[in-house]
Structures are given as structure tokens and as C-alpha cells.
Amino acid sequence: MRNLRNTVSLIGHLGKDPEITNFDNGSKKAVFSLATSDSYKNKNGEKVENTQWHRIVAWGPQAKIVEKYLKKGKEICLEGQLTYNQWENKDGIKQYSTEIVLNDLLMLGKKEN
């Protein structure tokens, strides 16, 4: 059985085009937001949609694929690992963020021309 520790699988749509960072050594970093949605009916029988936003980070070869093929609205399936970041802002207040570091990617939907 493959390692299931700290594994996240999501299917969703990109919220905007990926942001690409090129490093001096030729490596790349891609950052994008992924929206996942779920819906249910509340006690009044009304449909309620709940959208969650996830920050995704891809490095190296994965970032090159993201840069070449992914655009706002594209539906994808991904697998990655949760990472948590903590820092102090300029006012000394602790800030936190959660990211998913991309391990594997599958593009869904229609093929783009």
C-alpha cells in the first residue's frame, strides 16, 4: 500500500491563472487557487452551495506543467501534501497559512486548443 500519511486529494476549478516564479537556477514555482464546491439542502429544502478555496504550490517539473497547461476555470484533480506556515508580520502579529504542495495532477474537462 502506498503511503497515505498527509495526503490530500481534490477535484476543483482554478480560481485564476497560476502565478509563476522563475529562479536563477532555472527552477520554477507555481502558485494557484483551487475552488472545491459541495451542495446540500437546508432544513427549508433550499439548495445551499459551499465553496472552499485552497492554495496550491507546485515546484520544478510540476510547476512547468502548471505554467504550460493550467488557466483560470480549468478543472483538475490533484494529490498533494498539507503544509502549514507561520510568520510574524511587520506589526509583530503571528500569521498562518495552509498550503497544499502538489505531488500529482490530472487535467479534467475538455481539451483546450
PAMAR-760488 format. One line per 8 residues: number of its first residue (from 1); their letters; for each residue x, y, z of N, C-alpha, C. Coordinates in steps of 0.1 Angstrom, whole numbers, plus 5000, padded with zeros to 4 digits. Atoms other than C-alpha are relative to their C-alpha. Layout:
BEGIN
NUM) A) X/Y/Z/X/Y/Z/X/Y/Z; ...
//
This chain:
BEGIN
1) MRNLRNTV) 5008/4988/5000/5000/5000/5000/5009/5012/5000; 4992/4988/5001/5013/5034/4991/4998/5008/5013; 5000/4992/4988/5020/5059/5019/4988/5010/5000; 5012/4992/4999/4987/5076/5029/5002/5011/5010; 4998/4989/4990/5002/5099/5055/5000/5014/4994; 5001/4986/5004/4994/5136/5050/4998/5001/4985; 5004/5000/5014/4978/5130/5016/4986/5007/4998; 5013/4993/5003/4951/5153/5002/4997/4998/4985
9) SLIGHLGK) 5005/5002/5014/4931/5146/4970/4988/5010/4998; 5011/4990/5003/4909/5174/4955/4997/5000/4985; 5005/4998/5013/4888/5179/4924/4994/5014/5000; 5005/4987/5000/4881/5215/4916/5004/5008/4988; 4997/4990/5011/4885/5246/4893/5009/5010/5005; 4991/4989/4997/4913/5271/4892/4992/5013/5001; 5006/4987/4998/4902/5305/4905/5006/5011/4992; 4993/4991/5009/4927/5324/4884/5012/4994/4994
17) DPEITNFD) 4988/5005/5007/4957/5319/4862/5011/4998/5011; 4989/5002/4991/4987/5305/4881/5010/5011/5000; 4989/4991/4999/5014/5328/4894/5013/4992/4999; 4988/5007/5002/5048/5317/4882/5012/5008/5005; 4987/4993/4995/5082/5325/4899/5011/4992/4993; 4988/5006/5006/5114/5318/4879/5012/5003/5009; 4988/4999/4991/5146/5312/4900/5012/5001/4991; 4988/4999/5007/5181/5320/4889/5006/4986/4995
25) NGSKKAVF) 4994/5013/5004/5190/5283/4888/4991/4992/4990; 5008/5006/5011/5163/5276/4862/4987/4993/5005; 5011/5007/4995/5138/5261/4886/4988/5010/5001; 5013/4992/5000/5101/5273/4888/4992/4996/5012; 5010/5002/4990/5074/5277/4914/4987/5005/4994; 5013/4996/5005/5037/5279/4905/4991/5000/5012; 5010/4998/4990/5010/5291/4929/4987/5003/4994; 5013/4997/5005/4973/5289/4922/4990/4996/5011
33) SLATSDSY) 5011/5003/4991/4940/5288/4940/4990/4990/4993; 5009/5011/5005/4916/5258/4936/4987/5001/5008; 5013/5000/4993/4879/5260/4944/4993/4986/4999; 5008/5013/4999/4860/5229/4956/4987/5004/5005; 5013/4997/4996/4823/5230/4959/4992/4988/5004; 5009/5010/4995/4797/5210/4978/4986/5006/5001; 5013/4994/4997/4760/5215/4980/4991/4990/5008; 5009/5008/4992/4732/5203/5002/4987/5008/5001
41) KNKNGEKV) 5012/4993/4997/4696/5212/5011/4998/5002/5015; 5001/4997/4986/4690/5230/5043/4986/4995/5005; 5013/5005/4995/4660/5223/5066/4988/5006/4994; 5011/4994/5007/4638/5246/5045/4999/4994/4985; 5000/5006/5013/4646/5225/5014/5007/5008/4989; 4993/4991/5009/4667/5253/4998/5014/4994/4998; 4986/5005/5003/4699/5243/4980/5010/5011/5005; 4989/4992/4995/4730/5257/4997/5013/4995/4994
49) ENTQWHRI) 4988/5004/5006/4763/5257/4979/5011/5006/5009; 4989/4996/4991/4795/5258/5000/5013/4998/4992; 4987/5001/5007/4828/5266/4982/5012/5003/5009; 4988/4999/4992/4862/5261/4998/5011/5004/4990; 4988/4996/5008/4894/5278/4984/5012/4994/5006; 4988/5007/4996/4927/5260/4986/5012/5007/4992; 4988/4994/5006/4962/5275/4980/5009/4988/4996; 4992/5011/5005/4982/5251/4958/5014/5005/4996
57) VAWGPQAK) 4987/4997/5004/5020/5252/4953/5007/4989/4993; 4993/5011/5008/5039/5233/4926/5015/5005/4998; 4986/4997/5001/5077/5231/4923/5006/4993/4988; 4993/5007/5010/5101/5222/4895/4992/4995/4988; 5007/5006/5012/5087/5199/4867/4985/5002/5001; 5015/4999/4999/5052/5201/4881/4996/5015/4997; 5003/4986/5003/5054/5239/4880/5000/5003/4985; 4999/4998/5015/5064/5238/4843/4987/4995/4994
65) IVEKYLKK) 5012/5005/5005/5033/5217/4836/4988/5009/5003; 5010/4991/4996/5011/5240/4856/5000/5013/4991; 4998/4988/5008/5025/5270/4837/4995/4998/4986; 5003/5003/5014/5020/5254/4803/4985/4997/4997; 5014/5005/5003/4985/5239/4807/4989/5005/5008; 5011/4996/4992/4965/5254/4835/4997/5015/4999; 5005/4987/5001/4944/5285/4832/4988/5001/5009; 5012/4998/4992/4916/5301/4852/4988/4992/4994
73) GKEICLEG) 5012/5007/5004/4885/5279/4852/5002/4985/4997; 4997/5014/5003/4903/5246/4843/4997/4991/5011; 5003/5010/4989/4890/5216/4862/5012/4990/5000; 4989/5009/4998/4917/5194/4877/4997/4991/5012; 4999/5009/4988/4922/5165/4901/5014/5000/5004; 4987/5000/4995/4952/5167/4923/5002/4992/5013; 4997/5007/4988/4970/5149/4950/5013/5008/5006; 4989/4993/4995/4994/5167/4974/5001/4998/5015
81) QLTYNQWE) 4997/5001/4986/5006/5172/5010/4997/5014/5006; 5002/4987/4993/4994/5198/5035/5012/5005/5007; 4989/4994/4993/5019/5222/5048/4994/5013/5007; 5005/4989/4992/5014/5249/5075/5012/5010/5001; 4989/4989/4999/5034/5282/5075/4996/5010/5011; 5002/4991/4989/5038/5306/5104/5011/5011/4999; 4991/4989/5000/5054/5341/5104/4995/5011/5008; 5005/4988/4994/5052/5374/5121/5000/5011/4990
89) NKDGIKQY) 5000/4989/5009/5041/5404/5101/5007/5012/5005; 4992/4988/4996/5056/5439/5103/4996/5006/5013; 5005/4996/4988/5035/5446/5133/5002/4990/5012; 4997/5010/4990/5047/5416/5152/4988/4990/5003; 5011/5009/4998/5014/5397/5148/5002/4987/4992; 4998/5013/5006/5016/5360/5141/4990/4998/4989; 5008/5003/5011/5002/5350/5107/5002/4985/4996; 5000/5014/5003/4993/5315/5095/4995/4998/4986
97) STEIVLND) 5006/5004/5013/4987/5299/5061/5001/4985/4999; 5000/5014/5003/4979/5264/5049/5001/4999/4985; 4998/5002/5014/4991/5252/5015/4999/4985/4997; 4999/5014/5005/4989/5220/4995/5011/5000/4990; 4989/5001/5009/5022/5211/4979/4996/4989/4990; 5005/5009/5010/5013/5194/4946/5010/4988/4998; 4992/5012/5004/5025/5158/4940/4996/4994/4987; 5005/5006/5013/5003/5146/4911/4988/5008/4995
105) LLMLGKKE) 5010/4991/5006/4980/5163/4887/4993/4992/4988; 5007/5006/5011/4953/5151/4863/4990/5011/4995; 5008/4989/5006/4936/5176/4839/4987/4994/4996; 5013/5005/5003/4899/5171/4835/4993/5009/4990; 5008/4991/5009/4872/5185/4812/5005/4999/4986; 4996/5000/5015/4876/5194/4775/5014/5004/4998; 4987/4996/5004/4909/5196/4758/5000/5014/4994; 4999/4986/5005/4920/5232/4751/5007/4999/4987
113) N) 4994/4999/5013/4930/5242/4716/5013/5008/5001
//
